[in-house]
């Protein structure tokens, strides 16, 4: 395994000490942060929090390879978290660091013989992202092969002698002017499939010449064919809506089978005997999220839904026998792990986890050891392992041991009836750290994006979802799964279509009313926040329902449903699984479902935040609402733009800045003096002397 440098070791030790100094001395304009469990979670701690990313169990079940994020110091460097490689030995119970430091390790896989861990990374000296492998018994990581562009995905042949990989064609050097304009969407390159024989001297990669853009691939068990997911172009809309499964000859690229998956596509996998291909797919083109477990003959045809009556969303599966699959699914706010035969028979629910949100799983060759990524209301994502003898997965990593000494607000699932009586709505409620029964509290309503997404009953605190940070400041925090959310089957997920900002957002107001009626929330002190579609909800509730909300924090949100269609990179997805009609079919409808339409009646102080380079929801959406509010309303409004960020913040300082601004806005208007907006200035996290060792 690779040794970390002395410089990194010193940096790590000093950073651990400095993290506690942050807790001791850090101060924000809104509230001084004190040490001690009674004060709860701080933005500084969230900024430094680690979490497991991927987890892959070895073929023999002894080891679990996993990645762990290492956040950058937001006071020193505005960059994304590093991703380090670790291996847990189940025989010894010891976690070993394999690759640490300023690295980004992703796309973990074990070589078929179980002797190496392979991964993608761009390391010192690399011009592009490269496929590496590192021996499990020690040694340095070595490049498997070199290529003239970044490797985007890969799969080992069953005998380990070849790799199939996805990459764009290497760029050709040509003469150009010193200034090069961007030719919008026409400069995108297809994602091609290549194969390469590996060894001490890898052969030249061969382009299979497929017509389209490939996003996933897997070798057949006999090593003669590849199953690929193929979209006609590299446009994001085609990635979402038009990926279809094709079976191709691994030598010639000739298509030998076409599978007509009916909608959005998730993972694909061969049966062990090579006769079938299973996939996670949408039920039809209007299904907002791939979530049905389907099987089709490898020769081609129409796939069959294995569990047509399952009212949840399948997220992942693995073949564990010739005709048997294990699957992981969301069912409401719980995680379900089960087993089913490929013809739909012998279905068995093995686990229902109400307070452990399982994100994905990996299984050993004999299906006796399963590694899960999972979180709980008490900690972010960690590795959990379950053997055939266990009743439930057992946590084996602890990325944030200091979190055990931090007091957290109680988190519970609540359910209430929608005002139209159509559905029971679920959500998670986090209580204030200092909760006293019978007292009413200010509320922060947190709305997820999508809307084809949902909150599980796991860890809910991140830089843009205040959770335990707000609970530590005396807020109730509510995460509802309004109609249109996933986890409850196709009918519920499609129930909001053709009705943007209609009953789906009425469900949010109903949730607030439920908490008020329960005697938990002060009706005069309710705030709302969310990103993307949750940002749309925030803009809507801060304008159309302004009389109900005393503060809003809108992130990368939609404000004009007409101009959004003309500026997003997913106009067809917007049409097929959301609006179900185009703006020119009904201009007035789209206008009246836009927050800008109601800006003149807004009295809600609104903080608007947006990445300047957002391709999904153009930054102009935030400009529009800001300008309308400035022209038509006297309510305080502030627009904050993050240079270099897209549809969500990736970088450390931008994330930390977001946490501080959003929390301060809520405190100012829901607990403080209100009135004019607080200062636009954000104070440094700590004095420079306290950051020594974290550089």
N, C-alpha and C positions, 0 to 999 in steps of 0.2 A: 504494500500500500504506500501511498505517497506521504512523505513527512511534510508537515507545515514548516514554514521558515520561522526562524527565531523572531523575526519582525512581527509575523502574524501572531505568534504565541504571546508576545508581549502586548500586542494590540488587543488580543482577546481578553487577557487577564485584566488589563487596565479598563477595558470597556465594561467588564462585569462590575468592577468597583464604581466606575462612573455612572453606570445605570442606577445604582443605589444613591449616588450623590444627587442625581436628577430628582429622585423622589424626595430627597431631603431639602433641596434648596430651590427647585425650579418654581417659577412663578409666571402666571399669565395675567394679562390685564383684568381678567374676570375673577380670578380666585387664586389665592396662594395655595400651592400644593404642599401638604404636610406629610411626613412619614407616618407609617403606622397602618395597621389593617383597617382601623375604623374609618379611614378616609376613602377607601375604595379605589377603583381603577382610574388612572390619570392618562391624559393624552400622551405624556412622555413615555409611560409604560407601554401604551399601545404602539407608539412609534418604534419601540425597541423589541416588540414581541416577535418571537419566532414561531414557525409552524411547519409541519411536515407537508411536503408537496406530493411526491409520488412514493409508492411502496410496491415492491415486487419480490415475491417469495421465490427462492431458488427451486429448480426442478425437483431436488430431493427433499425440500421442505426444511432444511437446516437453517438457512440464512434468510434474512429479509433485508434487501437493499432499499434504501430510501433517501430522498432528498430533504433537506431542511433549509428554510429561508434564513438568511442572515441580513437583517436590515442595515442599511447604511445610516450613519449618524446624520440626522436631518439638520443639525446645526453646522455641519462641516461640508456636506456633499449632497447635492440633489441628484440622486441616482436611484435606480431600482434595486431591490434587495438582491444579494448574491444567493446562489443556490448551491449548497454543498452536498457531498455524497457521504453517506454513512452505511455501515452494515451491522446488523444485529445478529449475533450468533445465538441461536436458540439453545444449543447445548450448554454453553457457558453462562448465558444470560448477560453477556457483555456487548455493549454498543461500541463499535470501532469507527473512528473517523478515517475515511479513505482519501477524500479530496476536499481540502478546505482552502480558505482564503478568498481572493478576488476572482471567483470562478462562477460560471453559470452552467450547471449540469442539468440536463433534462432528457426526457424520452428514454427512461431506463428499460433495459431488457437483459435477460440472462442468455448467454450463448447456449445452444442446445445441449452441450455437454456439461453445463453448470459450472465450468471452470473460470469463466470471465463474466464481468458485468459490462455491458456496452451502454453507451450514452452519447448524446450529442452535446457538443460544446465548441466554442470558438476560443482557443487557447493562445498563449503567446506564440507569435510567429504564424498563426493561421490567417489567411485572407478571407476565409469563409467558415461557416459552421461545419464541423467535421465529425465523422463517426469514430469514436474511440472505444477501446475496451481495456479493462484493468483486471489482473488476475485476482482471484479470491484469496489466494495464499500469499499475497504480498508482491510488490513490484511497482513499476511505474506504468502509468497509462500510456498506451501506444495507439497511434492512428491506425484504423483498420485499412483505410485506403485514402487517397487524396483525390479531390475533384475540383473542377473549376468554378463551382458555385456552391451555395450552401445546401447541405443535406436537410430536407424538411421532415422526413419520416423514413422509416426503414423496417425491414423484417428479415430475420435469418432463415435460410432454407433449413429444412429438417435435419440435414446432415452437417450443417454448419460450414459448408464449403462455399456457399454463395450468399450474397446479400442483395435483396431487391430494395431500391431506395427511390424516394421522390425528390426531384430537384429540378430547377429551371435550367435551361440550356446555358452553358457558359457564355458570358458576354463576348461579343466580338469587338475588338478594338477598331475604331474608325476615327477619321478626322472630324473634328467638330469645332464650331465657333467657341470662343471663350465664354460665351453666355448661352446656356441651353434652357429653353422654355420647357414646361411640363405639358405634354400632350395628354389631356385628361382621359383616363381609362384605356387609351390606345397603346400605352406603353406597358401594360400588364402582360406578363409572359405566362404561357401555359406551364403547369406543373407536370413534368414528364416522369415516366417510370424507367429506371435504369437497372440493369443487373450487373454484378461484378463477381468474379471468382476471387476469393480471398486466400491469403496464405502469406508466406514470407515475401513473395513478390506478387502483389495483386495484379490481375489482368486489367486491361483497359475496359472501363464501363461501357455497356452496350445499351443504347436507347431502343426501347421496344416499339417506339413509333406510334403510340396510341393517340388517337384523335380526340383531344379534350384535355381537361385539367384534373389530375388525380390527387385525392386527399387521404385515402387510406388504402392499405394493401396487405395481403397475407398469402403466404405460400400454401399450396395444398399439401396434405400429408405425404403424398408421393413425390413432392418436389418438382412436378412437371407443369403445374399451372399456378396462376396467381388470381386471387379474387381482388378486384380493385373497385373503389368508388370513383366514378368518373362524372365530371360536370362538363358541359359544352365549352365553357369559357372560365377564366379565373375571376370573373366578376363576383362580388360578394353575394349578389342575388342568386346567381347560379349555384354557388356553394350551399346556400340555404335551401333552395327550392328544387334544384334540378340534378342533384347527385343521383346516379343510378349505378347498380351493381353489374359489373361485367366480369366474366371469367375468360382469362386469356392464356394462351400458350406461353410458358416462361422463356422459350427459346426464340419464337418468331413474333410474339405479340398478337398473333391472330386471335380474334374473339371466338370462343367456343361456346359461350353461353351468355344470354342476356336475361337478367332478372328485373322484372318490372316492379320494383318497390314503389308504392303508390304515393309517397310523400317525403318529407324530410328524413334524412338518413343519419343514423348514429354508427355504432361499431358494427363490423362484420366479422364472421369467423366460420371456418370450415368444420364440419363434423369430423371426428377421428377417422372414419372410413372414407372420407372424401366424396361422399355421395350427396351431401346436403350443405347448404350455406345458411346460417342463421344471421339475423340482423336485428337491430333496433330501428324501427321506422315509424313514421306517421301513418295513421290509418288511411288518410287520403291527402290530397293536395292542400286542403284547408285545415288540417290538423296543425296547431301552432307549434308542436314540439314532437320530435321523435320519442316514442314512449311505448310502442307495442313490440313485443317479442315475436318475430316472424321467422318462418323457415321456408326455403324453396329448394327444389332440386338443383344441383350444381350444373346441370345441363341447361338450365334456364326456365323461365316461366313466371307465374304470379305467386308471390309468397302468401303463406297462410298465417293468420294470427293464432299463435299457440294458446293464448289465454284471453279470448275475446270478451269475457265477462269480468276481467280484472279491472276494478275501479281505482287504479293507481297509475304510476308511470314507471316503466322499466328503464333503468339507467345503464345497466351493464349486465353481461352474462358471460359464462364460460362453459364450453363443452367439458363434461367430466365423465363421459362414457360414450359409447357408440351412438346412443340415442338419448342421452341424458344431459340436461343443462342445469347449472345453478344460476340464479339471477339475483340481482339487487335492484330494489325498486323503492320509490317513495309512495306512501299511502297516507294522505293527509300530511300531518307534521311528523309522522313516524317513518322509520326505515324498515323494510321487509326484506328478508333473505330467504329464498326458497329454492325448490327443485321441481323440475317438470320434464317430462319426456317430450321429444320433438313433435310428436303427434298430439300433444295436449293432454295425454293421460298421466296418471300417477302424480298429479300435482301435489306438492306438500310444502306448507309454510314451515320453515325451520326456525326462524327468528322474527319477532316483531319488537323493534327497539324504539321505545317511546322517548327515551332521554339520552340516546346516543345516536347522533346523526351520522350515518355511514355514507362516505362519499364514493368509494370505489373499492374493488377487491382484486386480489391476485391469488391463484391457487396452485399448489404443488402438482407434479405430474400424477401422483396417486390420489389426489383430491383429499388427502388427510390433513393438510395444513392450509389454512386460508389466512391471508393478511388483509386487513381492512385499513383504510384511512377513515378516521372518525373524530368527531368533536362532541362535546357535551356542553350544557350551560355553564360548566365550571372551567373548561379549558378549550383552546383552539385545537386544530387538527393534529392528531397524533396517530402513531401506528398501533393497531390492535391485532391480536392474533388469536385464532381459534383452531383447535384440533378436533378430530372426530370425537374425542372423549369429553370435550368441553360443552357446557350448556350455553355459553355466551362468549363473545370475544373478550380477551384480556388486554388491557393497555400495557405496552412494553416500552414506550418512550415517554420522556418528560422534557419537553423543549423549554419550558418556562417554570422551573422549580420555584422561583420566587413568587409565582402566582398563588401558591398554596397559602401564603401569608397575607394575601390581599382579600379584604372582605368584599363580597359580591352580593348584589341585590337578588332576592328570590325571583326565579323565573318559573312561570307556569303557563299551561295551555288554557285558553279561554274559548268558549264557543257561544255564539249568539245568532239569533234568527234575523235574516235580512228583512227590511221593512216591507218588501213585496211578498214575503213568505215563500220565495222560491227555493232558498237554500239556507242551510246552517253554515255560517262562516266561522273558520278557525283562525286563531292567531296566538302569538306568544306575548305575554305581559311580563315585563321586568319591573319589580317594585323598587321604590326608593330605598337606599341603604338604611335610612333612618325611619322607615315606615312605622307609623303608629295607627292602629286600627281605629276607624271612625274619623280620621282626618282626610281631607281632600287635598290632592296634589296637582301641580301643573303636569301636563302630559305632552310628550313628544310622540307624534304618530309617524312611524317610519314605513314608507311605501316602497315595495320592491319594484324593479323594472320588468321589462318583458312586453306584455304582462305574462308571457309564458315562462314563469319562474315561480318559486315559492320559498318560504322560510321553513326550515326544519327546526325541531326543538333541540338545537345544538348551540354552539357558540355563535352569538349574534353581534358581537362588538368588533367593528373595524373602523378605519379612519373616517369613513363616510356614513356609518350606521352607529349612532352614539351609544346605544345599549348601556353597558355598565359604566361608561364614563358619565353619562347623564344621570344614571341611578345614584352615583356617588355625589351628585350635586342636588339631589332631592327631587328628581323627576320620576314620574311614571313613564315608561317607554313601551309602546305597543307596536307589534309587528303583525298586521293582519294579512291573511291570504284571501284576498277578495276574488270574486268570480272572474274567471279567465286565468287564474293561477293553475299551475300544474300540480301533480300529486294526487288528483282525485278523478282521473279518467278523462276520456275525450269529451264527454258531454259538458262537464264543468269547465274544461279548458276552452271550449269553443263558445261558451255561453255569453261571453262579452263581445263577440264579433258583431260587426255592423252597428255597434252602439258605443263608439268611443266617448269616454267621459260621462257615460250614462249610468246605468245601474251598477256598473263595476265600481265607480267612485262613490255612488250612493252607499255601497257596502262599507266604505271607509267612514262616512259620516255616521252610519248606523253603529259602527263599532265604538266611536266616540260617545254616542248617546248611551250605549250599553254601559260603558264604564262610568259615565256620569250617574246613570240610574242606580248603579251598584254602590254609589257613595264613595267612589275612589278618586274621581277627577273633578277639579274645579272647572266648570264650564267656561269661565272667563279667561282661563290660562291654558289654552290648547294651541300647540304648534304642530307643524307638519314639515316633513323633509323626505327626500327621495331623489334617486338618480335615474336618468333616462325616462322610461315610462313612469317611474316614480317621481321624476322631475316634472313630467306632464301633470301628474296628479297634484303635485305641490302647487304648480302654477294655477291649475283649475280651482283648487280649494282656496287659494289665496285671492282669487278674483270672483269666480262664480259664487262661492260660499264664504266670501270674506267676513261676513258677520259671525261666522262660527270659529274663525281661526285668528289668533292674536299674533302669530309670527310664522314665517315660512322660510325654509332654506332649500332652494331649488338647484339641482345639480344636473348638468348636461340634459336639460329638459326641453320638451316640445312646447311651443307657445302658439304656433300658427299651423294648423293642420293642412292648409293649402300650400304654403311655401315649403313646408317640411318635405312634401312629396318631391318637389323639384330640386332639393338640395341634399337628400340622403343617398347613401349607396345601396339601399335596399327598398326601392319603390315597389317592386313586385311582391316581395315578402309582406310589405305593408298592406298591399291590396288583397293578397290571397288569404292571409291568416289574421288580419286585423279589421280593416275598414270594410272589405268586401265590395267596395265600389271606388271609383276614381273621383277626384275632385270635380272634374268636368261633367260628371254625372249629376252632381248636386252641389254646386258651389256654396249655396247658402247653408246647407247642412254642415259642411266642413268648416265654414266660418264660425257658425254658432257653437261648434265643439272645440273652439280655440280659446285659450285664456286671454289672448289679446282682445277678443270681442268684448270681454267684461272688465277690461282694465280700468275703465272710467268709474266703476263702482267700488274699486278696491280700497280698503282701509287697512289691509294687512301689511305690516312691515316685511319686506321680502329681500332676502339676500340671495343673489343669483350667482352661481359659480359655474365655470365652463372651461374645458380645455380648448386652446386656440386651434388645435389641429384635429378636431373631432370630425371624422368622416361619416359617422352614423347619424348624429343629430348636429347639424351644422351650427357653428357658434353664432350664426345670424339669428337663430331661434332665441337665444338669450338677449342679443342686441335688440330684437324687435320688442320683446316684453319690457325690457328696461326702458326703451324710448317711449312706448305707449304709457307706461306708468308715470314717467317723468312729465309727459304732456297732459295726461288726463286724470291724474290722481295726486293727492297730497300725501299719500302714505310714503314713509321712508323706503327707499330702494337703493341697493348697492349692487354693482356688477363687478365681479372679480374674475379675471381671465388668467389661465395658467399656460404660459408659453411652453411649447414642446409637448404638451399633454394632449391626449386624444379623448376617447369616450370613457373617461375615468382616469384618475391620476395613478401613474406608475411609480413616480419618483418620491424619495423620502421626504424632502423638504416640502414639496407640493402637498403631500398627504398630511404632514404634520400641520402645515398652515391651514389646510381645510378643517382639520379637527378643531383647532383653536378658534377659527372664525365662526364656525357653525355653532359650537357650544356657547361662545360668548354672545352670539345673536339671540339664542334662545334664552339665556340667562337674563339678558338685558330687557327683553320684552315680556317674558313670562314670570320672572321673579324680581327684576330690578325696576329702575325708575321709568323705563320706556322713553317715549318722546323721540328726539332726534337720534339718528343712528350712532352707534359707538364709533370711536376713532377707527379709521381704516388701518392704523399702524398695529402690527403684531410685534410684541416684544420678543427678544431672543429667548431661547429655552433656558439657558443658564449663562452666568458670566463666563468669559473665555477660560478663566483659570480652572473651572470645574470640568471643562471638556478635554483637559490634558489627558493623553493616552487614548482618545477616541478618534484621533486624526488618521 
